[in-house]
């Protein structure tokens, strides 16, 4: 059982008049402005795609590259010049710069972009021995609803701004399309430009990365969301070390415990993540889990739903053991669960096509239980999935996209990468392709 430390509520007018200034002065040097430049293709005229105008005026109305800029915020997490921000702040940028609160500017390189968490890590390109003011991470699991917090960032580009509020809720889901939804909700004002900025506690420690708002106007209405520091720390550490982000794989699909399920299982109240399907020979199966089991906690921390379980497990380090509280048949027990990484694809499970073929430029990988789970497919799904397409390649011109699941070519079922390579490398006058895209199976015929 985790015992919370005592919080103090103001009891006198003098206490109410206390200032946040010491916290702000300590933390604000660690929060930076992030400027991202992108090159976008924009049409020079609304008639650009009109065949009539194209015939008489040529390509003068065609799309032309145009530079656009966006801004956000970031947090220095290492004295060597490593900055944590949101992935959506810098996604697709061709040039990224940061500005410290004292006015100094630095060019930065993108080190890690983790779209699963909407986080990214930047590193100052030419630090020249500069010692940057790094923030200290807090343990976000210690947060309680009602705790005071400060949000620091660059809203609307007006410059560094501090707002105050409380933790309004914890473990919020359904906020944005990320794989690990477990947001801190706060009423501290967060506006466009605050993304990637710091949410800090009264000790000046980072408890979250400001990420999203709920708003019908585009401005703050007192409902903002931050990625908890315990998740942000893992991404930051990968950026500091120059390594990749490796998370544990459980190997099972889950659903929330409804009120009816709770009654049927003799639970006092519905909570937990109920296993609905187990990956063959995956970590969960090897640890003895099966369909119908309910996981109630991870290392003593309560699990309310599958999102909470995924978050808790993802913040545990590979190679260690997590203690999972399991409910089965009305009895609870604690299972020591070894934390294993998602298995890497074997060399024979990947195929890249080159040469004089319509599929040149595509890379595919055959499905396995871990990949099927990640793509939302059944564990026993067959086929090969497109993992990469070279720009300007024949495969791109044919219309293939990343995450297309190729099921058959010219009536030949595709179950392995080697089988795909064998058929796709051939010459054919026409190709009949059956693939699954966004959950829909389609059949198309293209010339060879």
C-alpha positions, -999 to 999 in steps of 0.1 A, spaced: 0 0 0 13 34 -10 10 60 19 6 95 6 25 123 23 5 150 41 -6 180 21 -12 213 39 -42 235 32 -38 273 38 -52 282 72 -46 319 74 -46 350 51 -8 352 53 -5 317 38 -28 326 10 -6 355 0 25 334 -4 40 336 -39 49 311 -65 78 333 -76 106 312 -61 94 281 -79 91 300 -112 125 316 -109 140 281 -103 122 264 -132 117 290 -159 153 288 -173 146 251 -181 117 259 -203 124 269 -239 105 281 -270 106 257 -299 104 270 -335 98 244 -363 101 252 -400 83 230 -426 82 230 -464 47 225 -476 34 220 -511 6 245 -517 -13 254 -548 -6 287 -563 -42 290 -577 -76 274 -571 -75 264 -608 -43 244 -604 -59 211 -610 -83 223 -638 -74 206 -671 -86 236 -691 -63 261 -673 -34 235 -673 -37 232 -711 -34 270 -718 -12 281 -689 10 251 -683 24 245 -649 25 281 -636 -6 273 -615 8 240 -601 18 235 -565 49 252 -552 69 247 -520 60 272 -493 78 276 -460 56 275 -428 66 279 -392 50 267 -360 59 272 -324 57 253 -292 76 248 -260 101 224 -246 119 214 -214 156 210 -209 162 176 -194 200 173 -195 227 198 -190 243 188 -222 215 204 -242 188 177 -245 152 190 -248 120 172 -244 89 184 -264 58 170 -281 61 151 -313 33 171 -329 53 203 -324 82 192 -346 67 165 -368 78 170 -404 101 199 -396 131 206 -419 147 230 -394 142 233 -356 155 260 -332 150 267 -296 152 299 -276 160 301 -239 142 325 -216 173 348 -216 171 352 -254 198 329 -266 189 308 -296 203 274 -307 198 251 -337 189 216 -326 187 181 -341 159 157 -337 172 127 -317 141 107 -309 105 110 -322 81 87 -304 46 91 -319 33 64 -296 35 89 -268 35 121 -288 70 130 -274 102 140 -291 138 146 -279 160 174 -294 197 180 -289 215 213 -292 237 211 -323 266 232 -312 265 235 -274 302 246 -273 305 236 -237 274 254 -225 259 240 -193 222 241 -198 198 244 -168 181 210 -167 149 203 -148 144 175 -123 118 148 -129 92 141 -102 75 107 -96 42 114 -113 26 85 -94 28 106 -63 4 132 -77 -30 136 -61 -61 153 -74 -61 188 -58 -23 192 -58 -11 227 -69 8 228 -103 22 255 -126 22 253 -164 50 271 -182 53 276 -219 50 300 -248 12 303 -256 3 320 -289 40 331 -292 37 359 -267 67 347 -248 73 325 -217 41 325 -196 33 309 -162 -2 299 -151 -13 281 -120 -40 256 -111 -45 222 -95 -45 186 -107 -81 183 -117 -80 145 -125 -56 117 -132 -54 88 -157 -76 106 -183 -81 87 -215 -98 95 -249 -78 127 -252 -57 121 -283 -48 92 -305 -17 79 -287 -9 44 -277 -4 53 -240 -33 74 -228 -30 82 -192 -31 120 -189 -29 144 -160 -58 169 -163 -53 204 -149 -71 237 -148 -39 257 -152 -44 276 -184 -29 258 -214 -32 274 -248 -18 268 -283 20 271 -281 21 255 -246 25 221 -262 58 205 -250 61 229 -220 64 220 -184 38 211 -157 57 214 -124 49 209 -88 55 232 -59 91 218 -55 99 229 -91 100 193 -103 86 182 -137 53 162 -132 42 163 -168 46 176 -204 17 198 -215 2 183 -246 -35 190 -253 -65 210 -244 -102 206 -246 -117 237 -262 -145 247 -286 -128 281 -292 -91 272 -295 -83 289 -262 -81 276 -226 -114 267 -209 -97 252 -179 -93 216 -192 -57 209 -201 -38 176 -203 -2 166 -197 18 134 -203 29 121 -169 66 126 -160 71 88 -155 64 82 -192 83 113 -204 114 103 -184 118 71 -204 117 89 -237 141 116 -223 165 89 -211 166 73 -246 174 107 -261 202 114 -236 218 80 -241 213 79 -278 195 46 -276 161 35 -288 129 32 -268 122 -4 -258 91 -12 -239 78 -44 -223 54 -66 -242 26 -83 -222 11 -103 -251 -26 -102 -245 -57 -82 -256 -79 -66 -229 -111 -49 -222 -125 -28 -193 -144 -45 -165 -180 -34 -168 -205 -33 -139 -221 -65 -152 -187 -83 -154 -178 -70 -119 -210 -85 -104 -205 -118 -122 -170 -120 -107 -180 -110 -72 -161 -77 -73 -173 -49 -51 -168 -23 -78 -158 -25 -115 -121 -18 -121 -91 -36 -137 -82 -49 -171 -98 -82 -182 -78 -104 -206 -99 -114 -236 -72 -131 -258 -37 -143 -252 -9 -143 -278 4 -178 -286 37 -184 -268 38 -147 -256 50 -135 -222 15 -135 -207 8 -171 -218 42 -182 -205 34 -165 -171 2 -185 -168 -23 -158 -178 -54 -168 -197 -87 -153 -210 -110 -141 -182 -82 -131 -158 -85 -96 -144 -54 -76 -136 -61 -53 -107 -27 -36 -100 9 -33 -112 35 -30 -85 8 -21 -60 -6 7 -83 -42 4 -91 -53 -5 -126 -87 9 -136 -88 -1 -173 -66 -14 -201 -51 21 -208 -39 23 -172 -24 -12 -174 -6 -4 -207 8 28 -191 19 11 -159 37 -17 -178 53 7 -203 70 27 -176 87 -4 -162 123 -13 -173 131 -43 -195 148 -71 -177 132 -65 -143 100 -81 -128 67 -65 -122 42 -77 -96 8 -81 -112 -22 -86 -89 -46 -111 -107 -82 -120 -100 -92 -154 -112 -122 -175 -100 -130 -151 -72 -95 -153 -57 -66 -128 -60 -29 -136 -62 3 -118 -71 22 -129 -102 59 -121 -107 60 -111 -144 93 -109 -162 95 -78 -184 105 -87 -219 109 -65 -250 88 -70 -281 106 -96 -302 126 -83 -331 117 -94 -366 139 -122 -379 159 -115 -411 138 -139 -431 106 -121 -419 115 -89 -438 118 -84 -476 128 -53 -496 121 -53 -533 143 -37 -559 150 -40 -596 128 -37 -626 94 -45 -609 63 -26 -600 70 -34 -564 105 -18 -564 110 4 -533 86 -14 -509 97 -32 -477 73 -57 -461 73 -77 -429 54 -109 -423 29 -109 -394 37 -124 -360 16 -121 -328 34 -90 -315 31 -71 -348 -5 -82 -352 -14 -69 -318 4 -36 -325 -16 -32 -358 -49 -42 -342 -51 -74 -361 -61 -109 -349 -32 -130 -335 -37 -155 -363 -38 -130 -391 -18 -138 -422 -2 -117 -449 27 -92 -451 25 -56 -439 41 -27 -457 66 -11 -433 84 14 -457 82 28 -492 110 47 -509 99 82 -521 95 83 -559 97 45 -562 76 23 -584 58 10 -554 48 45 -543 36 53 -578 15 22 -578 -3 35 -547 9 13 -519 10 28 -484 27 20 -452 6 -3 -430 -12 -19 -461 -17 -56 -454 -10 -75 -486 -30 -107 -487 -26 -120 -522 -9 -113 -555 -23 -127 -588 -44 -152 -569 -14 -164 -549 -19 -161 -511 9 -143 -494 18 -157 -460 55 -150 -457 80 -123 -467 99 -147 -488 68 -157 -507 60 -121 -513 96 -114 -526 94 -144 -549 62 -133 -566 67 -95 -565 101 -98 -582 86 -114 -612 74 -96 -643 37 -96 -652 16 -78 -677 -10 -70 -649 -10 -73 -612 -41 -82 -592 -35 -71 -556 -58 -80 -527 -49 -59 -496 -64 -47 -464 -63 -9 -457 -79 7 -427 -98 -24 -419 -113 -28 -455 -103 -55 -480 -99 -42 -515 -90 -57 -548 -72 -37 -575 -56 -44 -609 -26 -24 -621 -5 -27 -652 29 -44 -650 
